[in-house]
Amino acid sequence: MTLRFINARLVDPEAGETREGELWVEDGRIAAPGDPQAETVDCRGACLAPGIVDWGVKVSEPGERHKESFRTAGRAAARGGVTTMVTRPDTDPPIDTPEVLEFVHRRAQADARVRVVPMAALTKGREGREMTEIGLLRDAGAVAFSDCDRVVADTRVFARALTYARSLGALVVAHPQDPGLSRGAAASASAFASLRGLPAVSPMAERMALDRDMALIEMTGASYHADQVTCARALPALSRAKRNGLDVTAGIGIHHLTLNDYDVGDYRTFFKLKPPLRPEDDRRALVEAVASGLVDVICSMHTPQDEESKRLPFEEAASGAVGLETLLPAALRLYHAGDLSLAALWRAMSLNPARRLGLPVGRLAVGAPADLVLFDPDAPFVLDRFALASKSKNTPFDGARMQGRVLGTWVGGARVATD
């Protein structure tokens, strides 16, 4: 099928611009202008951008399908303009063998409406003691290796894993938090946390972990991605590593870019995240880091939790929030505030993660896969969490006034979602 998108505001992160124009799609790929009889999609002045590549999505298969399945996650992704989900291995059991990875592939292909590329665990059982078979897992389709929020505390084990990953050209994704300092923490260390009586962790826990990791990357030469850098104090280490030519990138979840520790309010557990929400000064510093390109990736860190695990005292409640459907409108808060342009947002949400993972998506160039999202950045709405497609409804944006509605999503030229 040949499609012709007309009257569109094209958001081109590769060119770094937003321009008026039209876009042609043929055989599932972006094409040069062609058949005038092609099916026409009138965008009516809405924005047409590459589909979002959401790095760090938890789909709770296997083990916790009651929280999220590939079917519900795929539907939520399509409705949120996410055309590629890069899934995490922190399932039950973890994705640490080719057999479990094959199960994930089958479920994703059968049920998800969007592309799914999985990460695999770095150590067996995510226990930080013994490496997984990185080579076999990579051959089976793993795009990166991570123990997620279970930090490999044994420096010697982590160094060996980095060395082995480098020999295979594999990317290691780490969670920069010192496990000793951050154990049991429910908030960032601040006057607010003290007033609320919450166990807190200093931002130094992030800086210390990142300093250690950067030293190991310098020693091993491995490729490294920090899944979430959320504190201003961690940015100098990241900047030094990049200036020194280390193969290092970093990401941040959208909740840490648009919320701060005061949003916890009266112990609202939907705002309990890992790492915890930071003070406003940290949030502003990270927005500037994204704008400058120091922080490369914005993601949802989609972490579904059921009602029973959230409706507990704040200290005991599970961490995490869903974000597949709210990533786009939440990110547009930064656009409407004048902090980031649309091209800069899509550079961080689509182009950069695709490039880092070696995926062909995230661009509007001729020949690229026609993974596209059509959206109205100004359309206002009030979010109702019970209208979300995700099985779990743990969003901190429940009842929030937001702007930015997805009008359509295409994967390989096929429409998978409408307004």
C-alpha positions as CSV (number, residue, x, y, z in Angstrom):
1,M,0.0,0.0,0.0
2,T,1.2,3.5,-0.8
3,L,0.2,6.3,1.6
4,R,0.6,10.1,1.2
5,F,0.5,12.2,4.3
6,I,-0.4,15.8,3.4
7,N,-0.8,19.1,5.3
8,A,1.6,17.8,8.0
9,R,4.0,19.5,10.4
10,L,7.0,17.1,10.0
11,V,9.0,16.7,13.1
12,D,12.5,15.7,11.9
13,P,14.9,14.9,14.7
14,E,17.7,14.0,12.3
15,A,17.6,17.4,10.7
16,G,16.8,19.1,14.0
17,E,13.8,21.0,12.6
18,T,10.0,21.1,12.3
19,R,8.7,22.0,8.8
20,E,5.5,22.0,6.8
21,G,5.3,19.3,4.2
22,E,4.1,15.9,3.1
23,L,5.4,12.3,3.5
24,W,5.1,9.3,1.3
25,V,5.1,5.6,2.4
26,E,5.4,2.6,0.1
27,D,5.8,-1.0,1.1
28,G,6.1,-0.2,4.7
29,R,9.0,2.3,4.2
30,I,9.3,6.1,3.8
31,A,9.6,6.8,0.1
32,A,10.2,9.5,-2.4
33,P,7.0,11.2,-3.9
34,G,5.4,8.7,-6.2
35,D,1.9,7.4,-7.3
36,P,-0.5,10.4,-7.3
37,Q,-3.3,7.8,-6.8
38,A,-1.9,6.8,-3.4
39,E,-4.3,6.7,-0.4
40,T,-4.2,10.2,1.2
41,V,-4.1,10.9,4.9
42,D,-4.9,14.6,5.6
43,C,-3.0,15.6,8.7
44,R,-4.9,18.9,8.9
45,G,-1.9,20.7,10.3
46,A,-1.1,18.1,13.0
47,C,2.5,17.0,13.7
48,L,3.8,13.9,12.0
49,A,7.0,12.4,13.7
50,P,8.9,9.1,13.9
51,G,7.3,6.7,16.3
52,I,8.7,6.8,19.8
53,V,11.4,4.2,20.8
54,D,10.6,3.6,24.5
55,W,13.7,2.2,26.1
56,G,13.1,0.4,29.5
57,V,9.5,-0.9,29.3
58,K,8.6,-3.6,31.7
59,V,6.1,-6.2,30.3
60,S,5.3,-8.6,33.1
61,E,5.5,-11.7,31.0
62,P,6.5,-14.2,32.2
63,G,5.4,-14.4,35.8
64,E,3.2,-11.4,36.5
65,R,0.8,-11.3,33.6
66,H,-1.9,-9.8,35.9
67,K,0.1,-6.6,35.9
68,E,0.8,-6.3,32.2
69,S,0.8,-8.5,29.2
70,F,2.2,-8.0,25.7
71,R,-1.3,-7.6,24.4
72,T,-2.2,-4.7,26.8
73,A,1.3,-3.2,26.6
74,G,1.2,-3.2,22.8
75,R,-2.2,-1.6,22.8
76,A,-1.1,1.1,25.3
77,A,2.1,1.7,23.3
78,A,0.1,2.2,20.0
79,R,-2.3,4.6,21.7
80,G,0.7,6.5,23.1
81,G,2.6,6.8,19.8
82,V,5.3,4.3,20.9
83,T,6.1,2.1,17.9
84,T,9.1,0.2,19.4
85,M,9.2,-1.1,23.0
86,V,12.7,-2.0,24.3
87,T,11.7,-4.3,27.1
88,R,13.4,-5.0,30.4
89,P,14.5,-8.4,31.7
90,D,13.3,-8.0,35.3
91,T,10.5,-10.5,34.9
92,D,9.8,-13.6,37.0
93,P,11.8,-15.6,36.0
94,P,14.3,-13.1,34.6
95,I,15.2,-13.2,30.9
96,D,18.5,-14.8,31.5
97,T,18.5,-17.8,29.1
98,P,17.8,-18.1,25.4
99,E,14.8,-20.3,26.2
100,V,13.1,-17.5,28.2
101,L,14.1,-15.0,25.5
102,E,12.5,-17.2,22.8
103,F,9.3,-17.2,24.9
104,V,9.3,-13.4,25.0
105,H,9.8,-13.3,21.2
106,R,6.8,-15.6,20.6
107,R,4.5,-13.8,22.9
108,A,5.5,-10.4,21.5
109,Q,5.0,-11.4,17.9
110,A,1.7,-13.0,18.7
111,D,0.1,-10.3,20.8
112,A,1.9,-6.9,20.6
113,R,0.8,-4.3,18.0
114,V,4.2,-2.6,17.9
115,R,7.8,-3.7,17.5
116,V,9.3,-5.4,20.6
117,V,13.1,-5.6,21.1
118,P,14.1,-7.2,24.4
119,M,17.1,-6.7,26.7
120,A,18.4,-9.7,28.6
121,A,19.9,-10.0,32.1
122,L,23.6,-9.4,32.6
123,T,24.0,-11.9,35.4
124,K,22.1,-15.2,36.1
125,G,18.9,-14.6,38.1
126,R,20.0,-10.9,38.3
127,E,21.9,-11.9,41.4
128,G,25.2,-10.3,40.5
129,R,27.3,-13.4,40.9
130,E,27.7,-15.1,37.6
131,M,27.4,-13.8,34.0
132,T,24.7,-14.9,31.7
133,E,25.6,-16.5,28.3
134,I,25.8,-13.0,26.7
135,G,26.9,-14.4,23.3
136,L,24.0,-16.9,23.0
137,L,21.5,-14.3,24.2
138,R,22.8,-11.8,21.7
139,D,22.4,-14.3,18.9
140,A,18.9,-15.0,20.2
141,G,18.0,-11.3,19.7
142,A,18.9,-9.4,22.9
143,V,19.8,-5.8,22.1
144,A,21.4,-5.0,25.4
145,F,22.2,-6.5,28.8
146,S,21.0,-5.2,32.2
147,D,20.2,-6.3,35.7
148,C,17.9,-3.3,35.9
149,D,17.6,-1.9,39.5
150,R,19.6,-4.8,41.0
151,V,23.0,-3.2,40.9
152,V,26.0,-5.6,40.4
153,A,27.6,-4.7,43.7
154,D,30.7,-6.9,43.2
155,T,33.0,-4.7,41.2
156,R,35.1,-7.7,40.1
157,V,32.0,-9.5,38.7
158,F,30.9,-6.3,36.9
159,A,34.3,-5.7,35.4
160,R,34.4,-9.2,34.0
161,A,31.0,-8.8,32.6
162,L,32.0,-5.5,30.9
163,T,35.1,-7.0,29.5
164,Y,33.2,-10.0,28.1
165,A,30.5,-7.7,26.7
166,R,33.1,-5.6,25.0
167,S,34.7,-8.6,23.3
168,L,31.2,-9.4,21.8
169,G,30.3,-5.8,21.0
170,A,27.4,-5.9,23.4
171,L,25.9,-2.9,25.2
172,V,25.6,-3.0,29.0
173,V,22.8,-1.0,30.6
174,A,23.3,-0.1,34.3
175,H,21.3,1.5,37.1
176,P,23.6,4.0,38.8
177,Q,22.7,3.8,42.4
178,D,24.9,2.7,45.3
179,P,23.0,-0.3,46.6
180,G,24.1,0.2,50.2
181,L,23.1,3.8,50.5
182,S,19.9,3.5,48.6
183,R,18.6,0.3,50.3
184,G,15.2,1.0,51.9
185,A,15.0,4.6,50.7
186,A,11.6,6.0,49.7
187,A,12.5,9.6,49.0
188,S,15.4,11.9,48.1
189,A,17.3,13.4,51.0
190,S,15.8,16.9,51.5
191,A,14.0,19.0,54.1
192,F,10.7,17.8,52.6
193,A,11.6,14.1,53.2
194,S,12.6,15.0,56.8
195,L,9.3,16.7,57.5
196,R,7.4,13.7,56.1
197,G,9.5,11.3,58.1
198,L,10.5,9.3,55.0
199,P,13.7,7.2,54.8
200,A,15.7,9.1,52.2
201,V,18.8,8.6,50.1
202,S,21.4,11.3,49.2
203,P,22.0,12.1,45.6
204,M,25.6,11.1,46.3
205,A,24.4,7.5,46.0
206,E,23.9,8.1,42.3
207,R,27.1,10.0,41.8
208,M,29.2,7.4,43.6
209,A,27.8,4.6,41.5
210,L,28.3,6.5,38.3
211,D,31.9,7.4,39.3
212,R,32.6,3.7,39.8
213,D,31.0,2.7,36.6
214,M,32.9,5.3,34.6
215,A,36.2,4.1,36.0
216,L,35.3,0.5,35.0
217,I,34.3,1.7,31.5
218,E,37.7,3.4,31.2
219,M,39.4,0.2,32.3
220,T,37.5,-2.2,30.0
221,G,36.5,0.0,27.0
222,A,32.9,-1.5,27.1
223,S,29.8,0.2,25.7
224,Y,27.7,1.5,28.6
225,H,24.3,3.2,29.0
226,A,23.0,4.5,32.3
227,D,19.3,3.9,32.4
228,Q,18.5,6.9,34.6
229,V,20.6,9.8,35.6
230,T,18.4,12.0,37.8
231,C,20.8,14.2,40.0
232,A,22.7,17.3,39.1
233,R,25.7,15.9,41.1
234,A,26.0,13.0,38.7
235,L,26.3,15.1,35.5
236,P,30.0,16.1,35.9
237,A,31.0,12.4,35.8
238,L,28.9,11.8,32.7
239,S,30.4,14.9,31.0
240,R,34.0,13.9,31.8
241,A,33.4,10.4,30.4
242,K,32.0,11.8,27.1
243,R,34.8,14.3,26.8
244,N,37.3,11.5,27.3
245,G,35.9,9.6,24.4
246,L,34.3,6.7,26.4
247,D,31.4,4.9,24.8
248,V,28.8,6.1,27.3
249,T,25.2,7.3,27.0
250,A,22.6,8.1,29.6
251,G,18.8,8.2,29.8
252,I,16.1,9.6,32.1
253,G,12.5,8.7,32.8
254,I,9.9,11.3,31.9
255,H,8.5,11.4,35.5
256,H,11.9,12.7,36.7
257,L,11.8,15.4,34.0
258,T,8.3,16.7,34.8
259,L,7.7,16.0,38.5
260,N,9.7,16.7,41.7
261,D,9.7,15.5,45.3
262,Y,7.0,17.9,46.4
263,D,4.5,16.0,44.2
264,V,4.7,13.1,46.7
265,G,2.5,15.4,48.8
266,D,0.5,13.5,51.4
267,Y,2.3,10.2,50.8
268,R,0.8,9.5,47.4
269,T,2.2,6.2,46.4
270,F,1.6,6.6,42.7
271,F,4.5,9.1,42.9
272,K,6.9,6.5,44.5
273,L,9.5,5.8,41.9
274,K,13.0,4.2,41.8
275,P,15.1,6.3,42.0
276,P,12.8,8.6,44.0
277,L,11.6,11.9,42.6
278,R,14.3,14.6,43.1
279,P,14.2,18.3,44.2
280,E,13.3,20.9,41.7
281,D,16.9,22.1,41.2
282,D,17.8,18.6,40.1
283,R,14.9,18.4,37.7
284,R,15.8,21.7,36.1
285,A,19.4,20.6,35.7
286,L,18.4,17.4,34.0
287,V,16.1,19.3,31.6
288,E,19.1,21.4,30.6
289,A,21.2,18.3,30.2
290,V,18.7,16.8,27.8
291,A,18.6,20.1,25.9
292,S,22.4,20.2,25.6
293,G,22.6,16.5,24.6
294,L,24.5,15.5,27.7
295,V,21.6,13.1,28.6
296,D,20.7,11.3,25.4
297,V,17.5,9.5,26.0
298,I,14.0,10.2,27.4
299,C,11.9,7.1,28.2
300,S,8.8,6.2,30.2
301,M,10.4,3.6,32.5
302,H,7.0,1.9,32.3
303,T,6.7,-0.2,35.5
304,P,3.2,-1.6,36.1
305,Q,2.2,-2.3,39.6
306,D,-1.2,-3.7,40.8
307,E,-3.5,-1.9,43.2
308,E,-2.6,-4.1,46.2
309,S,1.1,-3.3,45.9
310,K,0.5,0.5,45.7
311,R,-2.3,0.9,48.4
312,L,0.1,0.5,51.2
313,P,2.0,2.9,53.5
314,F,4.4,4.9,51.4
315,E,7.5,3.2,52.7
316,E,6.1,-0.3,52.0
317,A,4.5,0.5,48.6
318,A,6.0,-0.8,45.4
319,S,8.0,1.6,43.3
320,G,7.2,2.5,39.7
321,A,4.6,4.0,37.4
322,V,3.1,3.2,34.0
323,G,4.0,5.5,31.2
324,L,3.5,4.1,27.7
325,E,0.4,6.3,27.1
326,T,1.5,9.3,29.1
327,L,5.1,9.7,27.8
328,L,4.1,11.9,24.8
329,P,1.8,14.3,26.6
330,A,4.1,14.5,29.6
331,A,7.1,15.2,27.3
332,L,5.0,18.0,25.6
333,R,4.9,19.8,29.0
334,L,8.6,20.6,28.3
335,Y,7.8,21.8,24.8
336,H,4.9,24.0,26.0
337,A,7.1,25.4,28.8
338,G,9.7,26.4,26.2
339,D,12.4,24.1,27.5
340,L,12.8,21.8,24.5
341,S,11.7,22.0,20.9
342,L,9.7,19.2,19.3
343,A,12.8,18.2,17.3
344,A,14.9,18.0,20.5
345,L,12.2,15.9,22.2
346,W,12.1,13.4,19.3
347,R,15.8,13.3,19.2
348,A,15.8,12.0,22.7
349,M,12.7,9.8,22.5
350,S,13.2,8.3,19.0
351,L,16.4,9.0,17.1
352,N,19.0,8.6,19.9
353,P,17.6,5.3,21.4
354,A,17.3,3.8,17.9
355,R,20.9,4.8,17.0
356,R,22.3,3.5,20.3
357,L,20.6,0.2,19.9
358,G,21.4,-0.1,16.2
359,L,17.7,0.0,15.1
360,P,16.8,1.4,11.7
361,V,13.8,3.4,13.0
362,G,13.5,6.9,14.5
363,R,14.0,8.9,11.3
364,L,11.9,10.4,8.5
365,A,14.6,9.6,5.8
366,V,13.7,7.8,2.6
367,G,14.1,4.1,3.1
368,A,13.5,4.1,6.9
369,P,10.7,2.0,8.3
370,A,7.4,3.9,8.2
371,D,6.9,3.9,12.0
372,L,5.0,7.1,12.5
373,V,2.9,9.0,15.1
374,L,0.5,11.8,14.2
375,F,-0.4,14.0,17.1
376,D,-1.9,17.3,18.0
377,P,0.5,18.9,20.5
378,D,-2.1,21.4,21.7
379,A,-5.2,19.2,22.3
380,P,-6.1,19.5,26.0
381,F,-7.5,16.7,28.0
382,V,-7.8,15.5,31.6
383,L,-6.2,12.1,32.2
384,D,-8.4,9.4,33.6
385,R,-6.3,6.4,34.7
386,F,-9.1,4.0,34.3
387,A,-9.2,4.8,30.5
388,L,-5.6,3.6,30.1
389,A,-5.1,0.5,28.0
390,S,-2.5,-0.8,30.5
391,K,-3.7,-3.5,32.9
392,S,-2.2,-1.6,35.8
393,K,-3.3,2.0,36.3
394,N,-0.5,3.3,38.6
395,T,0.1,6.7,36.9
396,P,1.0,9.8,38.8
397,F,-0.8,11.9,36.2
398,D,-4.3,10.7,37.2
399,G,-6.6,13.7,37.0
400,A,-3.9,15.9,35.6
401,R,-4.6,18.5,32.9
402,M,-2.4,17.6,29.9
403,Q,-1.9,18.7,26.3
404,G,-1.0,16.4,23.3
405,R,-3.3,13.8,21.9
406,V,-2.2,11.0,19.5
407,L,-4.3,11.0,16.4
408,G,-2.8,7.9,14.7
409,T,0.1,5.5,14.9
410,W,1.6,3.5,12.1
411,V,4.1,0.6,12.3
412,G,5.7,-0.5,9.0
413,G,3.1,1.6,7.2
414,A,0.2,-0.2,8.9
415,R,-2.1,1.8,11.1
416,V,-2.2,0.3,14.6
417,A,-4.1,3.0,16.6
418,T,-6.4,5.9,15.9
419,D,-7.6,8.8,18.2
